[in-house]
């Protein structure tokens, strides 16, 4: 992500299968809400959309 968007990403493990992706304090993906893991490119697309 740093090469493509100029941002650094970090993984913070949650408990109980929690898988949320947060950018600048805003959740952009939640496995719990979606009921699935993100598809290939879904997180990158969401970040690109957020950055405009």
Secondary structure in CASP SS format (residue, H / E / C, confidence):
PFRMAT SS
TARGET T0000
AUTHOR 0000-0000-0000
METHOD secondary structure of the structure
MODEL  1
X C 1.00
X H 1.00
X H 1.00
X H 1.00
X H 1.00
X C 1.00
X C 1.00
X C 1.00
X C 1.00
X C 1.00
X C 1.00
X C 1.00
X C 1.00
X C 1.00
X C 1.00
X C 1.00
X C 1.00
X C 1.00
X C 1.00
X E 1.00
X E 1.00
X E 1.00
X E 1.00
X C 1.00
X C 1.00
X E 1.00
X E 1.00
X E 1.00
X E 1.00
X E 1.00
X H 1.00
X H 1.00
X H 1.00
X H 1.00
X C 1.00
X C 1.00
X C 1.00
X C 1.00
X C 1.00
X C 1.00
X C 1.00
X H 1.00
X H 1.00
X H 1.00
X H 1.00
X H 1.00
X H 1.00
X H 1.00
X H 1.00
X H 1.00
X H 1.00
X C 1.00
END
